Amino acid sequence: MEKNTINNENIQKNEILIPKRVLFDEKTLKMIEMMIPAYKDEISNVAKENEKINQMIKLAIEKMFKNDFLNTINNF
């Protein structure tokens, strides 16, 4: 598994990113693109489109983990 180090203002220096190919249907991709402007303070404006999508997914997973997932665990 190849690991890349990318320095970006919204990515911690020397953070190890593991490239994975993720497929989205058109509806999901449109939803992601619609969400990006709502989180403009947390997503880089100078990033390429695929980097913005990566940052949006990372942000969504973090928020979902902190809210929904932890609540689900606490309900067991």
C-alpha positions as CSV (number, residue, x, y, z in Angstrom):
1,M,0.0,0.0,0.0
2,E,1.6,3.3,-1.1
3,K,1.6,6.1,1.4
4,N,1.9,9.8,0.4
5,T,2.8,12.8,2.4
6,I,0.9,15.9,1.3
7,N,1.5,19.4,2.8
8,N,-1.7,21.4,2.5
9,E,-2.9,24.2,4.8
10,N,-5.9,22.1,6.0
11,I,-3.9,18.9,6.3
12,Q,-1.4,18.6,9.2
13,K,2.2,18.5,8.1
14,N,3.5,15.0,7.5
15,E,0.0,13.5,7.8
16,I,0.1,10.2,6.0
17,L,-2.6,9.8,3.4
18,I,-3.5,6.5,2.0
19,P,-4.8,6.7,-1.6
20,K,-8.1,4.8,-2.2
21,R,-10.4,4.9,-5.1
22,V,-13.9,5.7,-4.0
23,L,-16.8,5.7,-6.4
24,F,-19.8,7.9,-6.0
25,D,-23.1,7.9,-7.8
26,E,-24.2,11.2,-9.3
27,K,-26.6,12.1,-6.6
28,T,-24.0,11.6,-3.8
29,L,-21.4,13.6,-5.7
30,K,-23.9,16.5,-6.2
31,M,-24.7,16.4,-2.4
32,I,-20.9,16.6,-1.6
33,E,-20.5,19.5,-4.1
34,M,-23.5,21.3,-2.5
35,M,-22.0,20.9,1.0
36,I,-18.6,22.4,0.2
37,P,-19.6,26.1,0.3
38,A,-21.4,25.6,3.6
39,Y,-18.0,24.5,5.2
40,K,-15.8,27.1,3.3
41,D,-14.2,28.1,6.6
42,E,-13.0,24.5,7.1
43,I,-12.1,23.7,3.4
44,S,-9.3,25.3,1.5
45,N,-10.4,27.7,-1.3
46,V,-7.1,27.2,-3.3
47,A,-7.4,23.4,-3.3
48,K,-8.2,21.5,-6.5
49,E,-11.7,20.1,-6.8
50,N,-10.7,16.6,-5.8
51,E,-8.8,17.9,-2.8
52,K,-12.0,19.9,-1.8
53,I,-14.0,16.7,-2.1
54,N,-11.5,14.9,0.0
55,Q,-11.6,17.5,2.7
56,M,-15.4,17.6,2.7
57,I,-15.6,13.8,3.1
58,K,-13.0,13.9,5.9
59,L,-15.0,16.6,7.7
60,A,-18.2,14.7,7.2
61,I,-16.8,11.5,8.6
62,E,-15.3,13.3,11.6
63,K,-18.6,15.0,12.4
64,M,-20.6,11.8,11.8
65,F,-18.2,9.9,14.0
66,K,-18.4,12.5,16.8
67,N,-22.2,12.7,16.7
68,D,-24.0,9.7,15.3
69,F,-21.5,7.0,15.9
70,L,-20.6,7.9,19.5
71,N,-24.4,8.2,20.3
72,T,-25.0,4.8,18.8
73,I,-22.2,3.3,20.9
74,N,-23.6,5.0,24.1
75,N,-27.0,3.5,23.4
76,F,-25.7,-0.1,23.7
